[in-house]
């Protein structure tokens, strides 16, 4: 599922978003990059620009980029953690179900292992 979602974003969503974003944001990004450069140069020579609109905008953009990156990594970590937390319950539940259906313990363990492998394959 994650692989299919990845291919959708890489092949369909991101190229289309990129075309629209390039057309809409190119002039704005030039202004933002210029303002960021000016703020950095002023900071390098010791001038502090604290109540300026350019510094506020540039600081907000940098904070937003940091927040998006941190949220992305936290989301990926959450998916990985919860997937591995679900593996014991998937294994135990499927093994119990196979035992209740009348299969012997050895075959139930093998089938439960197959179920866990399929579960991981679906998630990935």
C-alpha positions in Angstrom: 0.0 0.0 0.0 2.8 2.4 0.8 4.6 1.5 -2.4 1.5 2.2 -4.4 1.0 5.5 -2.6 4.6 6.4 -3.3 4.2 5.6 -7.0 1.0 7.7 -7.2 2.7 10.7 -5.6 5.9 10.4 -7.6 4.3 9.8 -11.0 1.0 11.7 -10.8 0.5 14.1 -7.9 4.0 15.7 -7.5 4.5 16.4 -11.3 1.1 18.1 -11.5 1.6 20.1 -8.3 5.1 21.0 -9.5 3.8 22.5 -12.7 1.2 24.6 -10.9 3.5 25.6 -8.2 6.2 26.7 -10.6 3.8 28.9 -12.5 2.3 30.4 -9.3 5.2 30.6 -6.9 8.2 31.4 -9.1 7.8 35.2 -8.8 7.0 34.9 -5.1 10.0 32.6 -4.4 12.4 35.1 -6.1 11.2 37.8 -3.7 11.5 35.4 -0.7 15.0 34.3 -1.7 16.1 37.9 -2.2 14.7 38.9 1.2 16.3 35.9 2.9 19.6 36.8 1.3 19.3 40.4 2.5 18.4 39.3 6.0 21.4 36.9 6.1 23.8 39.5 4.9 22.5 42.0 7.4 22.9 39.4 10.1 26.4 38.6 9.0 27.5 42.3 9.4 25.8 42.6 12.8 22.6 44.4 11.9 19.6 43.0 13.7 16.3 43.2 11.8 13.6 42.1 14.2 10.5 44.1 13.4 10.8 44.1 9.6 8.2 42.5 7.4 10.8 40.8 5.3 12.4 39.2 8.3 9.0 38.1 9.6 8.1 36.5 6.3 11.5 34.8 5.9 11.4 33.5 9.4 7.9 32.2 9.0 8.8 30.4 5.8 11.9 28.8 7.4 9.8 27.7 10.4 7.1 26.3 8.1 9.7 24.3 6.2 11.1 22.9 9.4 7.7 22.1 10.7 6.7 20.2 7.5 10.0 18.2 7.6 9.6 17.3 11.2 6.0 16.3 10.8 6.9 14.1 7.8 9.6 12.3 9.7 7.2 11.9 12.8 4.5 10.5 10.5 6.8 7.9 9.0 8.0 6.9 12.4 4.4 6.6 13.6 3.5 4.3 10.7 6.6 2.1 11.3 6.1 1.9 15.1 2.4 1.0 14.9 3.0 -1.5 12.2 5.5 -3.4 14.3 3.2 -3.1 17.4 0.4 -4.7 15.4 2.5 -7.8 14.3 2.1 -9.7 17.6 -1.6 -9.2 17.7 -2.0 -10.2 14.0 0.1 -13.3 14.6 -1.7 -14.3 17.8 -5.2 -13.6 16.4 -4.6 -15.5 13.2 -3.0 -18.5 15.0 -6.0 -18.6 17.5 -8.4 -18.5 14.5 -6.6 -21.3 12.8 -6.6 -23.4 16.0 -10.3 -22.8 16.4 -10.9 -24.0 12.9 -9.4 -27.4 13.9 -5.9 -27.1 12.4 -3.0 -28.5 14.4 -0.6 -26.2 16.2 2.2 -26.6 13.8 0.1 -25.7 10.7 -1.5 -22.9 12.6 1.9 -21.3 13.3 3.0 -21.6 9.7 -0.3 -20.1 8.4 -0.1 -17.3 11.0 3.4 -16.5 9.9 2.2 -16.3 6.3 -0.6 -14.0 7.4 2.0 -11.7 9.1 4.1 -11.7 6.0 1.1 -10.7 3.9 0.2 -8.0 6.4 3.6 -6.5 6.2 3.6 -6.7 2.4 0.3 -4.9 2.3 1.5 -2.1 4.6 4.7 -1.7 2.6 
